[in-house]
Amino acid sequence: MLVIGFAGGRISDAPVNHALVKNYSIVGVHWGLFAKLYPERVKEIHQKLMNLNGQGKIHPLIYREFDLKEVPEALEILAERKTYGKLIVNISK
């Protein structure tokens, strides 16, 4: 499990006992530093993620989809930390 950022503003506790029982690893990632050191690699990773999403192999948690005219509302919701997933702005409507 990769931990990338803390949208809630604080570092949350990781249930270590669950990781041990289920046999998985938890790794913290400083994505900003990684992007600064390896910008081309970040582009590669992004493309791979987009491909996996397009194939239906990953399912990002989406809070809500907004029209372009609703961006101020979306930013307000985001600023108030009322989301639990990604906010999508659909510019094709």
PERA-V997033 format. One record per run of one state. SS is the DSSP state (A for helix, B for strand, O for the rest). FROM is the first residue (numbers start at 1). TO is the last residue. Records with the same first field share a line. If there is no record, write none. Layout:
SS=FROM-TO ; FROM-TO
This chain:
O=1-1 ; 5-15 ; 23-26 ; 30-30 ; 38-38 ; 55-61 ; 80-85 ; 91-93
B=2-4 ; 27-29 ; 62-67 ; 86-90
A=16-22 ; 31-37 ; 39-54 ; 68-79
